[in-house]
Amino acid sequence: MITALIPKLPSRELQATRAYYVDQLGFTVRGHYPDHLIVERDGLELHFFRHAELDPLTNDGQVYLRVEDVDALYRSLVDRGMAIHPNGALGTKPWGQREFALLDPDHNLLTFGQAA
């Protein structure tokens, strides 16, 4: 039986990744090791592995995060000056989701959404 699904994403610099997810997105640190970082929010985890040679412009890492109030989350991030993905402003998509997107420091795409 599968009990959880935990994305593992690349990070050039784990300390910068930690700062982004903790200070900007409200995650907490579950573990920080020389080559691995684990952050958690609302009972869900993201794992990051050190990939010093990563070219962020060629990184295809992506995670879709379902949330309960995407509009409120979007407003709170915009109000705090978070950079929204240039093509990821909040909107209702043809596939029935209301969503927006961010790029972390390593260009992992984070899409936040809920059913429209």
N, C-alpha and C positions, 0 to 999 in steps of 0.2 A: 504494500500500500504506500503510495506517495503521500507525504505529509507536508511538504513545502517545496517551493521552487525558488531558487536563489540565484539571480544573475551574477555573473563574474565579469567584471569590466576591466579594461586596461587603464593604467595610470602611469604617467611619466614620473610624477613626483607625489608620493603618497601624502606628504604633509599638505600640499596644495589641494589635493582631493579632499582630505579631511577638513580643511578650513572651509571649502566650498559647501560640502554637504552638511557640516555641523553649523557653521556660522550663518550660512545663507539659507539653507533649506530645512533646518531644524532637526536634523538627525542626531543621534547620540552614537558615540563610539562603543562598540562591543569588543573590539580587539584591534590592536595596532602592532604589527610585527615588522621586521625589516623588509619583507617583500610582500606583505599582505595587509589589507585594511578591511575591517568589517564595521559597517554602520547600520543603524536600525532606527526605524520610525514606525510608530503605530503597530508594532509587532512584526514588521516585515524587514528583512535584511537585504542589503546590497554588499557584495564582496568586490574588492579591487585587488588586482595583482600588479606588481611593479613591472613596467615595460618601458624602461628608460629610452629605448630607441624608437618608440612610437612616433609616427608622424601624424599629428592630430588632423591634418587635412585629408588623410586617407583612412581615418578610423571609421569603421562602420558599426561600432557598438551602439546598441539601442535597448531601451527599456520602456515598456508601457505601464504606467501606474494608474490604476483605477482609484478615483477619489470620490468622496461623498458630496462635496460642494466645490466643483471646479471653478465656479465664478468667484467665490470668496477666496480661494487659494490664489487664483490669478491676480485679483485685486491686491491681496496682501504682498505678493511678490513684486508687482509693479510699483506699489506704494513705497517699497523698500529699495527701489532702484535696480532690481534684478534685470539683467538683459534677457529679453525674450528672443527666441530664434527668429531670424529675419522672415522666415516663411511660416512661423508658428504662432501667430497671434490667436487669441481665444476666438473660437468660432464653432458653429455646428456643421459637421461634415456630412457628406452624402451617405456615409455608412452608419448614420444614426448616433454618432458620438459627438459630444461637446468637449472640445479639447484645445490644449495649447502645448507648446514645446519649448524646451531650453536646451542649450549645449553646455556641458560642464567644461572645465578647463582643458580636458583632453578630447573634446568634441564627441563624447558619448551623448547621444540624443536621448533626452528624457521627455516623454510625452505623457501628459497628465490628462485624464479624461473620465467622463461618466456618460451614461446613456442619456440621449437628448430627450 
